[in-house]
Amino acid sequence: MSATEAAAKTGAVSVQNVRKFYQRDSMQIKVLDGLNLEVPPGEFLALMGPSGSGKTTLLNLIAGIDRATSGRVVVAGTDLGPLSEGELAKWRSRNVGFIFQFYNLIPVLNAVENVELPLLLTSLSRRERRERAMTALRIVGLSDRYKHYPRQLSGGQEQRVAIARAVVTDPTVLVADEPTGDLDAQSAEEILDLMQTFNKDFGKTIVMVTHDPRAAVRAHTQRHLEKGVLTN
């Protein structure tokens, strides 16, 4: 069974009674408190809430960047808890695409080289990697900018490159942390249009953290976090 088929059977994301604590000196800081969340395949979910409510922590658990203190996180049919760090890294490379607020592009690499980065972990040949990266850039409307470096691109264009990088491995789930937070209004709308396209036309499940109500309304579902608990 492929990851996509497994996700379709079990739900793309299943967060079950998850608690997350951080230790700071002698203090134990509670971030998530018995949280449950089900995200079906093909869903576009917006997570909202004040700073410190646990939104990014939840996103990192779903993406396999962080681990729950207790409870289960099942994504694309895989229970992330028992995986070793190496297994988790391999799983992430195949199943999750990341979109960040500040793009996280490598300044000394041009656009197509940045998009190719996740493919370096695959068995694809150099030519196949380049073809896949160019296809991703074409989908986000930047095939004519493939040789441009991040400093030569606008913020909106940098985020498009970052989205191309996120989808180049054909992941099951896209996680987006404030993807429009550093953009002007027009660029933000263009990025949200693009995310809707990946959701509607390519069937990508998207979990997006945002403070922006204009971004949140683009999602199918909005959930609010307050002090580590989902309030709706």
Buried (B, 14 or more C-beta within 10 A) or exposed (E): EEBBEBBBEBBBBBBBEBBBBEEEEEEEEEBBBEBEBBBBBBBBBBBBBEEEBBBBBBBBBBBBBBBBBEBBBBBBBBEBBEBEEEEBEEBBBBBBBBBBBEBEBEEEBBBBBBBBBBBEEBEBEEEEBBEBBBBBBEBBEBBEBBEBBBEEBEBBBBBBBBBBBBBBBBBBBBBBBBBBBBBEEEBBBBBBEBBBEBBEEEEBBBBBBBBBEEBBEBBEEBBBBBBBBBEE
